[in-house]
Amino acid sequence: AHHANEWITTPVLLKFVEDFARAIESGGQIGGVSAEELRNTATIYTVPMVDPDGVALVTGEIAVGDPQYVSAQAIAVNFPAIPFPNGWKANLLGVDLNLNYPAGWLQARENKFTQGFTRPAPRDFVGRAPLDQFETRALAGYTEAIDPALVLAYHTQGKVIYWQFQDYEVPGARELGERFAQVSGYSLEETPFQSAFAGYKDWFIKYFRRPGYTIEVGEGENPLPISQFDEIYRDNLGILTTAAMG
């Protein structure tokens, strides 16, 4: 949940952790893989919610009339074409967190400024500088500390997996992405130009030169209904276990 109205990815990751722990305890399997073998193969780090205040707004945890709600509403009124609060993707400062990483940030700014997102907005405002938000600095620092072999960045929607950043060639990245596509039924695609910069997986690929993937789960209009949860989880269980097995 880099994006507020894409919050359904949070319970997907939490259920994976819960099921994995239960399978370890019982000596069973998860996603057709021995949980004990998976535990001995990899360490899995999860950050289920990068944008907690934005998610709280979209899900109604922040009540109408609350100062945080009023502050967000004051931003949203400048963008009447975006439904409020359901169209809200940003944090409550009006910065789109997945456009705030130092990986083609200036190009992202140019792209979004052209679309009219030149100031705090419900979505698509890149911030004043890369990593100028607490959330993105925290996640970048955490990633550097754990030094992972690969990352999966979960978003909604489209049933699509994006695997590359610009012309960076990461050995094995496409092949692993093809395995993800095979086990999930999602399509493996190149990122559209308008969305191809300043994201978390873009930053990871650029600085670590290791595989990074944005996975767009489900289909429809954000926020996706909870009725899609079971299908999303089934589709992605194979991706999560395959990623851990390498």
WOGICOR-V946551 format. One record per helix or strand of 3 or more residues. SS is the DSSP state (alpha for helix, beta for strand). FROM is the first residue (numbers start at 1). TO is the last residue. If there is no record, write none. Layout:
ss=SS from=FROM to=TO
ss=SS from=FROM to=TO
//
This chain:
ss=alpha from=4 to=6
ss=alpha from=8 to=26
ss=alpha from=35 to=41
ss=alpha from=52 to=59
ss=alpha from=67 to=76
ss=alpha from=97 to=99
ss=alpha from=105 to=114
ss=alpha from=134 to=146
ss=beta from=151 to=156
ss=beta from=160 to=162
ss=alpha from=173 to=184
ss=beta from=187 to=189
ss=alpha from=193 to=195
ss=alpha from=200 to=208
ss=beta from=212 to=217
ss=alpha from=226 to=245
//
